[in-house]
């Protein structure tokens, strides 16, 4: 593993957001949801996320997640994905969302 400097870490905008809506992305080759995420002062952003294995769309609404907010927007299966919703692959390679055990303000930055 290579090391990074503190300044490198500080450049990554990792922020808390609340999922406002989740629905299937019909153009995705691999099953994915289109998410709208409220990031507080940064506004509501769209993301395409391959998280269908562990999560039904209806249980995602209201869930707080950790997002990378300063990647350039990317077109994914017809969707302009503006943030990356973070997670970790389980032993079967399915994504488990990074989340929080207490409510936090939308847009709060990872410290």
MMTF fields as JSON, N, C-alpha, C and O atoms, coordinates in Angstrom:
{
  "mmtfVersion": "1.0.0",
  "mmtfProducer": "UNKNOWN",
  "numBonds": 443,
  "numAtoms": 444,
  "numGroups": 111,
  "numChains": 1,
  "numModels": 1,
  "chainsPerModel": [1],
  "groupsPerChain": [111],
  "chainIdList": ["A"],
  "bondAtomList": [4, 2, 8, 6, 12, 10, 16, 14, 20, 18, 24, 22, 28, 26, 32, 30, 36, 34, 40, 38, 44, 42, 48, 46, 52, 50, 56, 54, 60, 58, 64, 62, 68, 66, 72, 70, 76, 74, 80, 78, 84, 82, 88, 86, 92, 90, 96, 94, 100, 98, 104, 102, 108, 106, 112, 110, 116, 114, 120, 118, 124, 122, 128, 126, 132, 130, 136, 134, 140, 138, 144, 142, 148, 146, 152, 150, 156, 154, 160, 158, 164, 162, 168, 166, 172, 170, 176, 174, 180, 178, 184, 182, 188, 186, 192, 190, 196, 194, 200, 198, 204, 202, 208, 206, 212, 210, 216, 214, 220, 218, 224, 222, 228, 226, 232, 230, 236, 234, 240, 238, 244, 242, 248, 246, 252, 250, 256, 254, 260, 258, 264, 262, 268, 266, 272, 270, 276, 274, 280, 278, 284, 282, 288, 286, 292, 290, 296, 294, 300, 298, 304, 302, 308, 306, 312, 310, 316, 314, 320, 318, 324, 322, 328, 326, 332, 330, 336, 334, 340, 338, 344, 342, 348, 346, 352, 350, 356, 354, 360, 358, 364, 362, 368, 366, 372, 370, 376, 374, 380, 378, 384, 382, 388, 386, 392, 390, 396, 394, 400, 398, 404, 402, 408, 406, 412, 410, 416, 414, 420, 418, 424, 422, 428, 426, 432, 430, 436, 434, 440, 438],
  "bondOrderList": [1, 1, 1, 1, 1, 1, 1, 1, 1, 1, 1, 1, 1, 1, 1, 1, 1, 1, 1, 1, 1, 1, 1, 1, 1, 1, 1, 1, 1, 1, 1, 1, 1, 1, 1, 1, 1, 1, 1, 1, 1, 1, 1, 1, 1, 1, 1, 1, 1, 1, 1, 1, 1, 1, 1, 1, 1, 1, 1, 1, 1, 1, 1, 1, 1, 1, 1, 1, 1, 1, 1, 1, 1, 1, 1, 1, 1, 1, 1, 1, 1, 1, 1, 1, 1, 1, 1, 1, 1, 1, 1, 1, 1, 1, 1, 1, 1, 1, 1, 1, 1, 1, 1, 1, 1, 1, 1, 1, 1, 1],
  "groupList": [{"groupName": "UNK", "atomNameList": ["N", "CA", "C", "O"], "elementList": ["N", "C", "C", "O"], "formalChargeList": [0, 0, 0, 0], "bondAtomList": [1, 0, 2, 1, 3, 2], "bondOrderList": [1, 1, 2], "singleLetterCode": "X", "chemCompType": "L-PEPTIDE LINKING"}],
  "groupTypeList": [0, 0, 0, 0, 0, 0, 0, 0, 0, 0, 0, 0, 0, 0, 0, 0, 0, 0, 0, 0, 0, 0, 0, 0, 0, 0, 0, 0, 0, 0, 0, 0, 0, 0, 0, 0, 0, 0, 0, 0, 0, 0, 0, 0, 0, 0, 0, 0, 0, 0, 0, 0, 0, 0, 0, 0, 0, 0, 0, 0, 0, 0, 0, 0, 0, 0, 0, 0, 0, 0, 0, 0, 0, 0, 0, 0, 0, 0, 0, 0, 0, 0, 0, 0, 0, 0, 0, 0, 0, 0, 0, 0, 0, 0, 0, 0, 0, 0, 0, 0, 0, 0, 0, 0, 0, 0, 0, 0, 0, 0, 0],
  "groupIdList": [1, 2, 3, 4, 5, 6, 7, 8, 9, 10, 11, 12, 13, 14, 15, 16, 17, 18, 19, 20, 21, 22, 23, 24, 25, 26, 27, 28, 29, 30, 31, 32, 33, 34, 35, 36, 37, 38, 39, 40, 41, 42, 43, 44, 45, 46, 47, 48, 49, 50, 51, 52, 53, 54, 55, 56, 57, 58, 59, 60, 61, 62, 63, 64, 65, 66, 67, 68, 69, 70, 71, 72, 73, 74, 75, 76, 77, 78, 79, 80, 81, 82, 83, 84, 85, 86, 87, 88, 89, 90, 91, 92, 93, 94, 95, 96, 97, 98, 99, 100, 101, 102, 103, 104, 105, 106, 107, 108, 109, 110, 111],
  "secStructList": [7, 7, 7, 7, 7, 2, 2, 2, 2, 2, 2, 1, 7, 3, 3, 3, 3, 3, 3, 3, 3, 3, 3, 3, 7, 6, 6, 7, 1, 1, 7, 7, 3, 3, 3, 3, 3, 3, 7, 4, 4, 4, 7, 3, 3, 3, 3, 3, 3, 7, 7, 6, 6, 6, 7, 7, 2, 2, 2, 2, 6, 6, 7, 3, 3, 3, 3, 3, 7, 7, 1, 7, 7, 3, 3, 3, 6, 6, 3, 3, 3, 7, 1, 3, 3, 7, 3, 3, 3, 7, 6, 6, 1, 7, 3, 3, 3, 7, 7, 7, 1, 1, 7, 7, 7, 6, 6, 7, 5, 7, 7],
  "xCoordList": [0.851, 0.0, 0.896, 1.86, 0.552, 1.321, 0.722, -0.467, 1.545, 1.076, 0.766, 1.266, -0.071, -0.393, -0.126, 0.01, -0.056, 0.129, -1.24, -2.244, -1.289, -2.528, -3.219, -4.442, -2.449, -3.014, -3.746, -4.756, -3.241, -3.917, -5.301, -6.284, -5.377, -6.648, -7.602, -8.794, -7.09, -7.918, -8.576, -9.622, -7.977, -8.54, -9.794, -10.591, -9.981, -11.16, -12.323, -12.245, -13.401, -14.596, -15.51, -16.346, -15.354, -16.21, -17.267, -16.958, -18.528, -19.603, -20.805, -21.032, -21.565, -22.776, -23.927, -24.116, -24.687, -25.891, -27.019, -26.79, -28.242, -29.428, -30.073, -30.326, -30.335, -30.971, -32.435, -33.194, -32.821, -34.19, -35.047, -36.242, -34.43, -35.165, -34.213, -33.013, -34.781, -34.007, -34.92, -36.04, -34.436, -35.208, -34.281, -33.121, -34.764, -33.903, -33.392, -34.087, -32.18, -31.623, -31.832, -31.062, -32.864, -33.198, -32.139, -32.132, -31.248, -30.212, -28.928, -28.023, -28.838, -27.611, -27.449, -28.415, -26.245, -25.962, -26.033, -26.664, -25.38, -25.482, -26.549, -26.641, -27.362, -28.432, -27.89, -26.891, -28.583, -28.164, -29.385, -30.426, -29.229, -30.25, -29.776, -28.58, -30.732, -30.487, -30.909, -32.055, -29.981, -30.238, -30.223, -29.445, -31.082, -30.983, -30.568, -31.225, -29.46, -28.862, -28.807, -28.256, -29.383, -29.353, -28.043, -27.78, -27.226, -25.918, -25.872, -24.824, -26.997, -27.039, -26.679, -27.295, -25.678, -25.275, -24.821, -24.808, -24.45, -24.026, -25.208, -25.045, -26.393, -27.596, -27.907, -27.289, -28.876, -29.283, -28.514, -28.534, -27.842, -27.012, -27.513, -28.135, -27.227, -27.63, -26.441, -25.298, -26.738, -25.713, -26.32, -27.494, -25.522, -25.91, -25.077, -23.849, -25.753, -25.034, -25.456, -26.645, -24.47, -24.726, -24.834, -23.926, -25.955, -26.158, -27.447, -28.014, -27.904, -29.186, -29.135, -30.179, -27.956, -27.857, -28.338, -29.002, -28.012, -28.37, -29.507, -30.028, -29.899, -30.829, -31.983, -31.767, -33.199, -34.371, -34.461, -34.08, -34.959, -35.016, -35.741, -35.3, -36.84, -37.647, -36.947, -37.258, -36.013, -35.323, -34.171, -33.634, -33.796, -32.706, -33.157, -32.363, -34.408, -34.913, -34.833, -35.351, -34.176, -33.975, -32.665, -32.29, -31.967, -30.704, -29.582, -29.501, -28.731, -27.576, -26.379, -26.129, -25.652, -24.512, -23.336, -23.497, -22.165, -20.95, -20.654, -20.57, -20.493, -20.308, -18.999, -18.572, -18.367, -17.263, -17.91, -18.578, -17.704, -18.437, -17.615, -18.173, -16.305, -15.517, -14.883, -13.858, -15.482, -15.146, -15.878, -16.946, -15.322, -16.034, -17.27, -17.211, -18.39, -19.58, -19.24, -18.4, -19.918, -19.639, -20.965, -21.875, -21.083, -22.3, -22.215, -21.302, -23.18, -23.231, -24.612, -25.615, -24.659, -25.909, -27.012, -28.138, -26.667, -27.645, -27.895, -28.684, -27.244, -27.436, -26.196, -25.075, -26.389, -25.258, -25.007, -25.7, -24.008, -23.682, -22.752, -21.644, -23.23, -22.509, -21.723, -20.807, -22.067, -21.353, -21.185, -21.943, -20.187, -19.96, -20.418, -19.888, -21.401, -21.859, -20.9, -20.69, -20.319, -19.257, -19.781, -20.838, -19.007, -19.317, -18.116, -17.072, -18.278, -17.219, -17.798, -18.943, -17.019, -17.475, -17.429, -16.445, -18.505, -18.51, -17.773, -17.189, -17.791, -17.049, -17.572, -16.86, -18.801, -19.374, -19.237, -19.732, -18.557, -18.344, -19.512, -19.549, -20.467, -21.629, -21.377, -20.776, -21.831, -21.524, -22.385, -23.607, -21.707, -22.345, -22.038, -20.874, -23.08, -22.902, -22.157, -22.335, -21.321, -20.735, -21.84, -22.465, -22.078, -23.171, -22.817, -21.703, -23.786, -23.538, -24.543, -25.656, -24.158, -25.06, -25.807, -26.589, -25.578, -26.304, -26.625, -25.855, -27.763, -28.094, -27.061, -26.566, -26.755, -25.799, -26.38, -27.271, -25.889, -26.381, -25.94, -24.796, -26.85, -26.477, -25.375, -25.439, -24.372, -23.248, -22.092, -21.029, -22.28, -21.172, -19.988, -20.15, -18.805, -17.592, -16.925, -16.85, -16.444, -15.68, -14.459, -13.707, -14.261, -13.148, -11.991, -10.967],
  "yCoordList": [-1.171, 0.0, 1.233, 1.325, 2.177, 3.413, 4.395, 4.336, 5.274, 6.268, 7.575, 7.839, 8.388, 9.713, 10.726, 10.381, 11.95, 13.037, 13.526, 13.294, 14.196, 14.738, 15.643, 15.605, 16.444, 17.342, 16.57, 17.044, 15.378, 14.547, 14.15, 14.243, 13.716, 13.316, 14.497, 14.354, 15.657, 16.855, 17.283, 17.932, 16.929, 17.32, 16.52, 16.963, 15.367, 14.55, 15.051, 15.062, 15.465, 15.972, 14.795, 14.409, 14.233, 13.147, 13.764, 14.309, 13.673, 14.347, 13.435, 12.489, 13.75, 13.019, 13.514, 14.716, 12.567, 12.918, 11.979, 10.857, 12.447, 11.625, 11.303, 12.194, 10.029, 9.596, 10.038, 9.668, 10.835, 11.328, 10.425, 10.265, 9.83, 8.92, 7.89, 8.127, 6.739, 5.64, 4.872, 4.511, 4.628, 3.857, 3.189, 3.584, 2.183, 1.448, 2.315, 3.212, 2.035, 2.672, 1.686, 0.736, 1.898, 0.918, 0.768, -0.236, 1.742, 1.669, 1.002, 0.755, 0.709, 0.118, -1.335, -2.097, -1.707, -3.091, -3.992, -5.048, -3.563, -4.258, -3.54, -2.314, -4.27, -3.611, -2.472, -2.618, -1.337, -0.147, 0.702, 0.586, 1.562, 2.541, 3.925, 4.216, 4.781, 6.214, 6.798, 6.64, 7.474, 8.059, 9.575, 10.153, 10.209, 11.64, 11.787, 11.267, 12.505, 12.602, 14.064, 14.904, 14.366, 15.722, 15.907, 15.236, 16.822, 17.093, 18.466, 19.112, 18.906, 20.165, 21.34, 21.553, 22.107, 23.317, 23.047, 23.961, 21.804, 21.453, 21.161, 21.038, 21.05, 20.791, 19.309, 18.462, 19.019, 17.642, 17.184, 17.846, 16.057, 15.524, 14.139, 13.434, 13.766, 12.474, 11.518, 11.925, 10.242, 9.212, 7.944, 7.65, 7.199, 5.864, 4.892, 4.97, 3.97, 3.094, 1.638, 1.324, 0.76, -0.674, -1.28, -1.963, -1.015, -1.451, -2.262, -2.344, -2.859, -3.561, -4.91, -5.427, -5.489, -6.829, -6.865, -7.819, -5.845, -5.838, -4.883, -4.936, -4.008, -2.938, -2.839, -2.733, -2.875, -2.54, -1.018, -0.338, -0.488, 0.96, 1.65, 2.7, 1.076, 1.741, 1.835, 2.735, 0.937, 1.023, 2.026, 2.396, 2.463, 3.431, 4.855, 5.663, 5.166, 6.527, 6.871, 6.145, 7.989, 8.428, 7.967, 8.436, 7.07, 6.551, 7.562, 8.167, 7.732, 8.613, 7.793, 6.683, 8.374, 7.706, 8.674, 9.886, 8.12, 8.917, 9.024, 8.012, 10.26, 10.503, 11.227, 12.087, 10.865, 11.658, 12.696, 12.359, 13.96, 15.043, 15.818, 16.638, 15.587, 16.412, 15.641, 16.063, 14.518, 13.905, 14.704, 15.258, 14.764, 15.389, 14.551, 13.324, 15.184, 14.414, 13.446, 13.731, 12.29, 11.246, 10.688, 10.451, 10.476, 9.901, 8.379, 7.743, 7.812, 6.374, 5.875, 6.219, 5.069, 4.471, 5.517, 5.319, 6.636, 7.673, 8.643, 9.577, 8.444, 9.291, 10.145, 9.651, 11.424, 12.287, 12.07, 12.64, 11.239, 10.912, 11.988, 12.178, 12.699, 13.858, 13.565, 14.311, 12.489, 12.092, 10.581, 9.855, 10.124, 8.693, 8.319, 8.817, 7.443, 6.92, 5.792, 4.873, 5.856, 4.916, 3.653, 3.647, 2.595, 1.324, 0.404, 0.782, -0.802, -1.799, -3.106, -3.444, -3.838, -5.136, -6.179, -6.278, -6.953, -8.048, -9.245, -9.123, -10.392, -11.566, -12.088, -12.803, -11.742, -12.162, -11.095, -11.264, -9.986, -8.923, -7.965, -7.175, -8.021, -7.13, -5.936, -6.081, -4.764, -3.533, -3.383, -3.528, -3.088, -2.712, -1.233, -0.831, -0.429, 1.018, 1.436, 0.848, 2.458, 3.122, 4.011, 4.777, 3.909, 4.679, 5.054, 4.815, 5.643, 6.195, 5.642, 5.274, 5.58, 5.043, 6.122, 5.812, 7.382, 8.511, 9.503, 9.634, 10.216, 11.217, 12.348, 12.784, 12.802, 13.883, 14.911, 14.586, 16.164, 17.166, 16.83, 16.435, 16.987, 16.781, 17.766, 18.951, 17.253, 18.07, 18.072, 18.617, 17.464, 17.414, 16.687, 15.66, 17.234, 16.677, 15.686, 15.91, 14.593, 13.608, 14.288, 14.947, 14.131, 14.798, 13.855, 14.251],
  "zCoordList": [0.0, 0.0, 0.0, 0.76, -0.875, -0.889, 0.113, 0.427, 0.594, 1.561, 0.844, -0.25, 1.487, 0.968, 2.066, 3.24, 1.667, 2.619, 3.092, 2.419, 4.239, 4.781, 3.755, 3.619, 3.045, 2.037, 0.941, 0.421, 0.584, -0.411, 0.095, -0.641, 1.325, 1.932, 2.014, 1.741, 2.387, 2.536, 1.222, 1.239, 0.098, -1.199, -1.55, -2.378, -0.946, -1.23, -0.381, 0.848, -1.043, -0.358, -0.027, -0.844, 1.154, 1.636, 2.534, 3.594, 2.097, 2.825, 3.025, 2.271, 4.067, 4.414, 3.55, 3.364, 3.03, 2.281, 2.646, 3.098, 2.446, 2.685, 1.347, 0.536, 1.125, -0.113, -0.096, 0.799, -1.096, -1.215, -2.082, -1.834, -3.107, -3.981, -4.553, -4.695, -4.879, -5.464, -6.398, -6.035, -7.594, -8.556, -9.537, -9.657, -10.242, -11.166, -12.309, -12.788, -12.73, -13.921, -15.074, -15.217, -15.895, -16.931, -18.02, -18.731, -18.163, -19.201, -18.715, -19.512, -17.426, -16.878, -17.336, -17.347, -17.706, -18.085, -16.853, -16.881, -15.774, -14.489, -13.674, -13.743, -12.899, -12.136, -11.27, -10.565, -11.348, -10.611, -10.308, -10.955, -9.3, -8.967, -9.35, -9.328, -9.704, -9.82, -8.485, -8.064, -7.82, -6.506, -6.597, -7.354, -5.825, -5.58, -4.129, -3.227, -3.909, -2.584, -2.156, -2.867, -0.985, -0.426, 0.316, 1.314, -0.181, 0.41, 1.072, 1.098, 1.601, 2.338, 1.459, 0.415, 1.877, 1.163, -0.272, -1.096, -0.579, -1.94, -2.854, -4.068, -2.273, -3.062, -3.199, -2.555, -4.051, -4.336, -5.562, -6.6, -5.441, -6.519, -6.916, -6.122, -8.162, -8.71, -8.723, -8.93, -8.498, -8.56, -9.145, -8.923, -9.888, -10.329, -9.515, -9.505, -8.83, -7.901, -8.074, -8.111, -8.178, -8.289, -6.891, -6.416, -6.256, -4.868, -4.719, -3.63, -5.822, -5.807, -5.091, -4.694, -4.918, -4.324, -2.874, -2.468, -2.097, -0.679, -0.322, 0.792, -1.258, -0.909, -1.9, -3.107, -1.388, -2.195, -2.254, -1.302, -3.352, -3.536, -2.389, -1.922, -1.933, -0.9, 0.452, 1.233, 0.753, 2.048, 2.013, 3.057, 0.817, 0.705, 1.018, 1.5, 0.752, 0.969, 2.454, 3.303, 2.749, 4.126, 4.734, 5.809, 4.082, 4.593, 4.344, 3.274, 5.338, 5.176, 4.694, 5.165, 3.744, 3.124, 3.042, 3.188, 2.807, 2.634, 1.151, 0.455, 0.662, -0.772, -1.05, -0.28, -2.164, -2.699, -3.599, -4.576, -3.259, -3.927, -4.941, -5.671, -5.014, -5.924, -7.081, -7.617, -7.467, -8.751, -9.826, -9.567, -11.003, -12.115, -12.429, -12.345, -12.788, -13.173, -14.308, -15.162, -14.295, -15.275, -15.778, -14.984, -17.07, -17.634, -17.494, -18.021, -16.777, -16.54, -16.95, -16.324, -17.997, -18.476, -18.619, -18.162, -19.264, -19.529, -18.383, -18.531, -17.252, -16.076, -15.861, -15.976, -15.551, -15.173, -13.69, -12.846, -13.371, -11.987, -11.449, -11.948, -10.404, -9.877, -8.61, -8.264, -7.915, -6.695, -6.691, -7.334, -5.961, -5.776, -4.374, -3.381, -4.304, -3.018, -2.649, -3.441, -1.457, -1.097, -0.42, 0.211, -0.575, 0.052, -0.06, -0.592, 0.446, 0.451, -0.074, 0.227, -0.851, -1.339, -0.224, 0.509, -0.109, 0.859, 0.254, -0.823, 0.924, 0.447, -0.888, -1.593, -1.238, -2.518, -3.597, -4.711, -3.261, -4.23, -4.372, -5.316, -3.453, -3.482, -2.569, -1.505, -2.98, -2.254, -1.0, -1.037, 0.111, 1.375, 1.567, 1.575, 1.721, 1.825, 3.084, 4.151, 2.946, 4.104, 4.675, 3.942, 5.967, 6.564, 7.999, 8.465, 8.685, 10.009, 11.001, 10.623, 12.273, 13.295, 14.062, 14.96, 13.721, 14.309, 13.206, 12.255, 13.315, 12.295, 12.277, 13.317, 11.067, 10.876, 9.926, 9.141, 9.98, 9.036, 7.618, 7.393, 6.668, 5.269, 4.892, 5.22, 4.202, 3.789, 4.773, 4.472, 5.961, 6.926, 6.301, 5.642, 6.518, 5.912, 6.854, 8.062, 6.287, 7.049, 7.633, 6.916, 8.933, 9.606, 9.821, 10.376]
}
